[in-house]
Amino acid sequence: MKSTVGLDANALRSLQANASADPRAAIKETAKQFEALFMQQLMKSMRQATMSSGMLDNSGTQMGTELLDTQFAQKLTGLPGGLSAQIARQLEQQLNGKVAATTAPAAQAAGAAGAQVWNRLPGASRAQDFVARHNTAAEQAEAETGIPAAFILSQAAHESGWGQREIKNADGSSSHNVFGIKAGTSWKGAVTEVTTTEYVNGQPQKVKAKFRAYATPEDAFRDYANLIKNSPRYAKVVEQGGTAQGFAVNLQRAGYATDPAYAAKLGRVINTTLRLQRTLTA
């Protein structure tokens, strides 16, 4: 089975389809997916714990470092004696050394082991709750735009910090604007004004900006789908939104966010969401 570690929504479908033909290989591939996620989280934590000089730090070097860490994590995944080998061995022991005739036992066992790895990661419970809470709304947005629900969920997660940094109204209540959509002159709905970070010439600056406010999170997902589907500005996002790279890169090119590292950051969240969904659907 070909390794599918990477930012592709088809990876999950491919893994599920191939499991019926070769459940043992599916177990090994699932184990590798979770090891890659674990390594990425580990390297991220190591970077955060390292004191930075600040002399050469900017959005460009940050993006380069993040991409390099992703490549390191993938290179370190699947090595003999590594975490994925331990997970795969445990699964095969649970199956008494035999591969079941159907995919259900293998998929359930792989999901259980993957969940054990995921649950050890920082913020795992928060991320699981976010996906479970908004999955239906994301699927409805997928039906409207053709963009995979996992990508839409990932953008909402990135913009809102998995629901922990949702934009607030003046009274402290949630605006439910999980996508960080600003309120332009054409917006006739409710508005909230907050301080946000914008990048000017590659440098972050704090500015006051007006954002759309919604009655429910579902309203936010519907408005997002309408914006992406009907605005000529995001035509490329819809056309090439079937892959994580096409989705993230074209969002940045269309000016959805001013952060020059937006595509790379969103790509990592998509990778996390795809792997998380495997644990929830196994």
C-alpha positions as a LaTeX table, in Angstrom:
\begin{tabular}{lrrr}
\hline
Residue & $x$ (\AA) & $y$ (\AA) & $z$ (\AA) \\
\hline
Met1 & 0.00 & 0.00 & 0.00 \\
Lys2 & 1.36 & 3.40 & $-0.94$ \\
Ser3 & 2.01 & 5.74 & 1.99 \\
Thr4 & $-0.47$ & 8.60 & 2.17 \\
Val5 & 1.16 & 10.77 & 4.82 \\
Gly6 & 0.40 & 14.25 & 3.54 \\
Leu7 & $-2.21$ & 16.92 & 3.06 \\
Asp8 & $-4.78$ & 15.18 & 0.89 \\
Ala9 & $-8.44$ & 14.54 & 1.68 \\
Asn10 & $-8.32$ & 11.51 & $-0.61$ \\
Ala11 & $-5.84$ & 9.84 & 1.77 \\
Leu12 & $-8.60$ & 8.86 & 4.17 \\
Arg13 & $-10.82$ & 7.49 & 1.40 \\
Ser14 & $-7.89$ & 5.58 & $-0.10$ \\
Leu15 & $-6.96$ & 4.06 & 3.24 \\
Gln16 & $-10.53$ & 2.94 & 3.88 \\
Ala17 & $-10.90$ & 1.48 & 0.38 \\
Asn18 & $-7.61$ & $-0.42$ & 0.49 \\
Ala19 & $-8.36$ & $-1.86$ & 3.93 \\
Ser20 & $-10.72$ & $-4.42$ & 2.41 \\
Ala21 & $-8.01$ & $-5.72$ & 0.08 \\
Asp22 & $-5.16$ & $-5.70$ & 2.60 \\
Pro23 & $-6.23$ & $-5.08$ & 6.23 \\
Arg24 & $-2.74$ & $-5.77$ & 7.58 \\
Ala25 & $-1.23$ & $-3.06$ & 5.38 \\
Ala26 & $-4.06$ & $-0.73$ & 6.42 \\
Ile27 & $-3.10$ & $-1.24$ & 10.07 \\
Lys28 & 0.53 & $-0.34$ & 9.34 \\
Glu29 & $-0.44$ & 2.72 & 7.30 \\
Thr30 & $-2.83$ & 3.97 & 10.00 \\
Ala31 & $-0.10$ & 3.55 & 12.60 \\
Lys32 & 2.28 & 5.61 & 10.42 \\
Gln33 & $-0.29$ & 8.38 & 10.11 \\
Phe34 & $-0.54$ & 8.76 & 13.86 \\
Glu35 & 3.19 & 8.59 & 14.35 \\
Ala36 & 3.60 & 11.44 & 11.85 \\
Leu37 & 1.08 & 13.54 & 13.77 \\
Phe38 & 2.81 & 12.78 & 17.06 \\
Met39 & 6.22 & 13.75 & 15.63 \\
Gln40 & 4.87 & 17.03 & 14.28 \\
Gln41 & 3.41 & 17.91 & 17.67 \\
Leu42 & 6.64 & 16.92 & 19.38 \\
Met43 & 8.78 & 19.11 & 17.13 \\
Lys44 & 6.36 & 22.00 & 17.53 \\
Ser45 & 6.64 & 21.73 & 21.32 \\
Met46 & 10.44 & 21.62 & 21.07 \\
Arg47 & 10.48 & 24.79 & 18.97 \\
Gln48 & 8.23 & 26.58 & 21.44 \\
Ala49 & 10.50 & 25.59 & 24.32 \\
Thr50 & 13.60 & 26.97 & 22.57 \\
Met51 & 14.47 & 30.59 & 23.25 \\
Ser52 & 14.57 & 32.66 & 20.07 \\
Ser53 & 17.08 & 35.46 & 19.51 \\
Gly54 & 14.59 & 37.51 & 17.51 \\
Met55 & 17.34 & 38.92 & 15.28 \\
Leu56 & 16.34 & 36.98 & 12.18 \\
Asp57 & 12.80 & 36.02 & 13.15 \\
Asn58 & 10.07 & 37.03 & 10.73 \\
Ser59 & 7.07 & 35.47 & 9.00 \\
Gly60 & 9.27 & 34.11 & 6.22 \\
Thr61 & 11.70 & 32.28 & 8.49 \\
Gln62 & 8.81 & 31.02 & 10.61 \\
Met63 & 7.06 & 29.56 & 7.58 \\
Gly64 & 10.29 & 27.95 & 6.39 \\
Thr65 & 10.92 & 26.42 & 9.81 \\
Glu66 & 7.40 & 25.02 & 9.98 \\
Leu67 & 7.67 & 23.44 & 6.53 \\
Leu68 & 11.08 & 21.99 & 7.43 \\
Asp69 & 9.68 & 20.49 & 10.64 \\
Thr70 & 6.87 & 18.88 & 8.66 \\
Gln71 & 9.41 & 17.25 & 6.35 \\
Phe72 & 11.52 & 16.11 & 9.31 \\
Ala73 & 8.45 & 14.55 & 10.93 \\
Gln74 & 7.62 & 12.64 & 7.76 \\
Lys75 & 11.22 & 11.42 & 7.37 \\
Leu76 & 11.24 & 10.18 & 10.97 \\
Thr77 & 7.96 & 8.32 & 10.54 \\
Gly78 & 7.87 & 4.58 & 9.89 \\
Leu79 & 11.43 & 3.79 & 10.97 \\
Pro80 & 12.11 & 0.29 & 12.38 \\
Gly81 & 11.40 & 0.16 & 16.10 \\
Gly82 & 9.49 & 3.45 & 16.03 \\
Leu83 & 6.10 & 4.35 & 17.44 \\
Ser84 & 4.19 & 3.16 & 14.37 \\
Ala85 & 5.78 & $-0.27$ & 14.64 \\
Gln86 & 4.72 & $-0.48$ & 18.28 \\
Ile87 & 1.14 & 0.49 & 17.43 \\
Ala88 & 0.95 & $-1.96$ & 14.53 \\
Arg89 & 2.37 & $-4.77$ & 16.66 \\
Gln90 & $-0.18$ & $-4.10$ & 19.40 \\
Leu91 & $-3.02$ & $-4.18$ & 16.88 \\
Glu92 & $-1.87$ & $-7.45$ & 15.39 \\
Gln93 & $-1.60$ & $-8.95$ & 18.87 \\
Gln94 & $-5.16$ & $-7.85$ & 19.59 \\
Leu95 & $-6.22$ & $-9.66$ & 16.45 \\
Asn96 & $-4.40$ & $-12.79$ & 17.71 \\
Gly97 & $-2.01$ & $-12.61$ & 14.80 \\
Lys98 & $-4.81$ & $-13.06$ & 12.28 \\
Val99 & $-6.27$ & $-10.55$ & 9.86 \\
Ala100 & $-10.06$ & $-10.64$ & 9.95 \\
Ala101 & $-12.00$ & $-11.42$ & 6.81 \\
Thr102 & $-13.87$ & $-8.12$ & 7.04 \\
Thr103 & $-12.44$ & $-4.64$ & 7.46 \\
Ala104 & $-14.49$ & $-3.76$ & 10.55 \\
Pro105 & $-12.26$ & $-5.41$ & 13.22 \\
Ala106 & $-9.09$ & $-4.01$ & 11.64 \\
Ala107 & $-10.57$ & $-0.54$ & 11.30 \\
Gln108 & $-11.89$ & $-0.57$ & 14.87 \\
Ala109 & $-8.57$ & $-1.75$ & 16.26 \\
Ala110 & $-6.64$ & 0.84 & 14.25 \\
Gly111 & $-9.01$ & 3.55 & 15.40 \\
Ala112 & $-8.61$ & 2.50 & 19.04 \\
Ala113 & $-4.82$ & 2.62 & 18.88 \\
Gly114 & $-4.89$ & 5.89 & 16.99 \\
Ala115 & $-7.20$ & 7.38 & 19.59 \\
Gln116 & $-4.78$ & 6.38 & 22.35 \\
Val117 & $-1.98$ & 8.29 & 20.60 \\
Trp118 & $-4.20$ & 11.27 & 19.83 \\
Asn119 & $-5.51$ & 11.56 & 23.39 \\
Arg120 & $-1.96$ & 12.05 & 24.66 \\
Leu121 & $-1.49$ & 15.16 & 22.52 \\
Pro122 & $-2.05$ & 18.66 & 23.94 \\
Gly123 & $-5.54$ & 20.04 & 23.19 \\
Ala124 & $-6.82$ & 16.70 & 21.88 \\
Ser125 & $-10.13$ & 16.84 & 23.74 \\
Arg126 & $-10.80$ & 20.41 & 22.61 \\
Ala127 & $-10.10$ & 19.52 & 18.99 \\
Gln128 & $-12.33$ & 16.44 & 19.15 \\
Asp129 & $-15.19$ & 18.48 & 20.62 \\
Phe130 & $-14.79$ & 21.15 & 17.94 \\
Val131 & $-14.94$ & 18.63 & 15.09 \\
Ala132 & $-17.91$ & 16.78 & 16.59 \\
Arg133 & $-19.82$ & 20.02 & 17.22 \\
His134 & $-19.39$ & 21.50 & 13.74 \\
Asn135 & $-19.08$ & 18.45 & 11.50 \\
Thr136 & $-22.69$ & 18.51 & 10.27 \\
Ala137 & $-22.53$ & 22.22 & 9.39 \\
Ala138 & $-19.24$ & 21.63 & 7.57 \\
Glu139 & $-20.78$ & 18.80 & 5.54 \\
Gln140 & $-23.62$ & 21.10 & 4.51 \\
Ala141 & $-21.07$ & 23.71 & 3.43 \\
Glu142 & $-19.27$ & 21.00 & 1.44 \\
Ala143 & $-22.52$ & 20.23 & $-0.39$ \\
Glu144 & $-22.78$ & 23.91 & $-1.34$ \\
Thr145 & $-19.17$ & 24.51 & $-2.39$ \\
Gly146 & $-17.67$ & 21.12 & $-3.26$ \\
Ile147 & $-14.81$ & 21.81 & $-0.84$ \\
Pro148 & $-14.18$ & 18.85 & 1.52 \\
Ala149 & $-15.80$ & 19.30 & 4.93 \\
Ala150 & $-12.46$ & 18.53 & 6.60 \\
Phe151 & $-10.88$ & 21.56 & 4.91 \\
Ile152 & $-13.75$ & 23.84 & 5.94 \\
Leu153 & $-13.60$ & 22.54 & 9.51 \\
Ser154 & $-9.86$ & 23.11 & 9.53 \\
Gln155 & $-10.18$ & 26.72 & 8.47 \\
Ala156 & $-12.76$ & 27.34 & 11.19 \\
Ala157 & $-10.44$ & 25.64 & 13.69 \\
His158 & $-7.45$ & 27.70 & 12.58 \\
Glu159 & $-9.32$ & 31.00 & 12.66 \\
Ser160 & $-10.91$ & 30.35 & 16.06 \\
Gly161 & $-8.15$ & 28.37 & 17.79 \\
Trp162 & $-10.36$ & 25.27 & 17.90 \\
Gly163 & $-13.13$ & 27.44 & 19.33 \\
Gln164 & $-11.00$ & 29.01 & 22.07 \\
Arg165 & $-10.46$ & 32.37 & 20.34 \\
Glu166 & $-13.89$ & 33.04 & 18.91 \\
Ile167 & $-14.60$ & 36.70 & 18.21 \\
Lys168 & $-16.72$ & 38.20 & 20.99 \\
Asn169 & $-19.54$ & 40.72 & 20.90 \\
Ala170 & $-19.35$ & 43.87 & 23.01 \\
Asp171 & $-21.31$ & 42.16 & 25.80 \\
Gly172 & $-18.86$ & 39.24 & 25.91 \\
Ser173 & $-21.11$ & 36.77 & 24.11 \\
Ser174 & $-19.86$ & 34.80 & 21.12 \\
Ser175 & $-20.32$ & 36.22 & 17.64 \\
His176 & $-20.09$ & 32.62 & 16.33 \\
Asn177 & $-17.80$ & 33.99 & 13.61 \\
Val178 & $-15.45$ & 31.00 & 13.56 \\
Phe179 & $-14.11$ & 31.96 & 10.11 \\
Gly180 & $-13.00$ & 35.49 & 10.99 \\
Ile181 & $-15.09$ & 37.02 & 8.19 \\
Lys182 & $-14.95$ & 40.81 & 8.23 \\
Ala183 & $-17.98$ & 43.05 & 7.83 \\
Gly184 & $-17.59$ & 45.08 & 4.65 \\
Thr185 & $-19.93$ & 47.74 & 3.34 \\
Ser186 & $-22.15$ & 45.11 & 1.69 \\
Trp187 & $-22.84$ & 43.30 & 4.98 \\
Lys188 & $-26.27$ & 44.16 & 6.41 \\
Gly189 & $-26.23$ & 41.88 & 9.44 \\
Ala190 & $-24.96$ & 42.28 & 12.99 \\
Val191 & $-21.40$ & 43.54 & 13.53 \\
Thr192 & $-18.83$ & 43.41 & 16.30 \\
Glu193 & $-15.61$ & 45.43 & 16.48 \\
Val194 & $-12.46$ & 43.94 & 18.01 \\
Thr195 & $-8.68$ & 44.31 & 17.95 \\
Thr196 & $-7.03$ & 41.88 & 15.55 \\
Thr197 & $-3.62$ & 41.22 & 14.02 \\
Glu198 & $-2.99$ & 42.22 & 10.42 \\
Tyr199 & 0.26 & 41.89 & 8.49 \\
Val200 & 1.58 & 44.99 & 6.73 \\
Asn201 & 4.69 & 44.45 & 4.61 \\
Gly202 & 5.12 & 41.12 & 6.35 \\
Gln203 & 5.05 & 42.59 & 9.85 \\
Pro204 & 2.22 & 41.98 & 12.37 \\
Gln205 & 0.29 & 44.99 & 13.60 \\
Lys206 & $-2.66$ & 45.35 & 15.98 \\
Val207 & $-5.65$ & 47.12 & 14.40 \\
Lys208 & $-9.35$ & 47.62 & 15.09 \\
Ala209 & $-11.65$ & 45.87 & 12.62 \\
Lys210 & $-15.34$ & 45.08 & 12.20 \\
Phe211 & $-16.43$ & 41.46 & 11.90 \\
Arg212 & $-19.71$ & 39.78 & 11.06 \\
Ala213 & $-21.77$ & 38.39 & 13.95 \\
Tyr214 & $-24.17$ & 35.45 & 13.73 \\
Ala215 & $-26.99$ & 34.05 & 15.83 \\
Thr216 & $-25.62$ & 30.49 & 15.60 \\
Pro217 & $-22.47$ & 28.69 & 14.38 \\
Glu218 & $-24.58$ & 27.11 & 11.63 \\
Asp219 & $-25.32$ & 30.61 & 10.29 \\
Ala220 & $-21.58$ & 31.23 & 10.11 \\
Phe221 & $-20.99$ & 28.07 & 8.07 \\
Arg222 & $-23.84$ & 28.95 & 5.70 \\
Asp223 & $-22.50$ & 32.48 & 5.21 \\
Tyr224 & $-19.00$ & 31.12 & 4.63 \\
Ala225 & $-20.29$ & 28.72 & 1.96 \\
Asn226 & $-22.17$ & 31.56 & 0.27 \\
Leu227 & $-19.09$ & 33.80 & 0.33 \\
Ile228 & $-16.72$ & 31.18 & $-1.09$ \\
Lys229 & $-19.19$ & 29.92 & $-3.69$ \\
Asn230 & $-20.46$ & 33.23 & $-5.06$ \\
Ser231 & $-17.53$ & 35.63 & $-4.79$ \\
Pro232 & $-15.38$ & 35.80 & $-7.97$ \\
Arg233 & $-12.47$ & 36.49 & $-5.65$ \\
Tyr234 & $-12.56$ & 32.88 & $-4.44$ \\
Ala235 & $-13.24$ & 31.15 & $-7.76$ \\
Lys236 & $-9.84$ & 29.42 & $-7.70$ \\
Val237 & $-10.51$ & 28.16 & $-4.18$ \\
Val238 & $-13.63$ & 26.36 & $-5.39$ \\
Glu239 & $-11.96$ & 25.10 & $-8.59$ \\
Gln240 & $-8.88$ & 23.70 & $-6.84$ \\
Gly241 & $-10.31$ & 23.11 & $-3.37$ \\
Gly242 & $-10.26$ & 19.32 & $-3.70$ \\
Thr243 & $-6.70$ & 19.18 & $-2.37$ \\
Ala244 & $-5.36$ & 20.76 & 0.78 \\
Gln245 & $-2.63$ & 22.58 & $-1.11$ \\
Gly246 & $-5.03$ & 23.99 & $-3.69$ \\
Phe247 & $-7.44$ & 25.08 & $-0.99$ \\
Ala248 & $-4.92$ & 26.70 & 1.37 \\
Val249 & $-2.70$ & 28.33 & $-1.25$ \\
Asn250 & $-5.58$ & 29.83 & $-3.23$ \\
Leu251 & $-7.22$ & 31.17 & $-0.09$ \\
Gln252 & $-4.02$ & 33.03 & 0.69 \\
Arg253 & $-3.62$ & 34.25 & $-2.89$ \\
Ala254 & $-7.21$ & 35.52 & $-2.86$ \\
Gly255 & $-6.37$ & 37.62 & 0.19 \\
Tyr256 & $-8.51$ & 35.81 & 2.75 \\
Ala257 & $-5.85$ & 36.61 & 5.34 \\
Thr258 & $-2.83$ & 38.94 & 5.43 \\
Asp259 & $-0.56$ & 36.48 & 7.26 \\
Pro260 & 2.12 & 35.46 & 4.70 \\
Ala261 & 2.37 & 32.04 & 6.37 \\
Tyr262 & $-1.40$ & 31.45 & 6.32 \\
Ala263 & $-1.35$ & 28.61 & 3.77 \\
Ala264 & 1.33 & 26.66 & 5.64 \\
Lys265 & $-0.43$ & 27.08 & 8.99 \\
Leu266 & $-3.80$ & 26.09 & 7.55 \\
Gly267 & $-2.20$ & 23.08 & 5.88 \\
Arg268 & $-1.00$ & 21.75 & 9.23 \\
Val269 & $-4.45$ & 22.14 & 10.76 \\
Ile270 & $-5.96$ & 20.26 & 7.81 \\
Asn271 & $-3.49$ & 17.44 & 8.39 \\
Thr272 & $-4.51$ & 17.29 & 12.05 \\
Thr273 & $-8.23$ & 17.34 & 11.23 \\
Leu274 & $-7.95$ & 14.55 & 8.67 \\
Arg275 & $-6.14$ & 12.31 & 11.13 \\
Leu276 & $-8.55$ & 13.21 & 13.91 \\
Gln277 & $-11.51$ & 12.26 & 11.72 \\
Arg278 & $-9.98$ & 8.82 & 11.26 \\
Thr279 & $-10.15$ & 8.23 & 15.00 \\
Leu280 & $-13.74$ & 9.46 & 15.17 \\
Thr281 & $-15.02$ & 7.41 & 12.22 \\
Ala282 & $-13.06$ & 4.19 & 12.75 \\
\hline
\end{tabular}
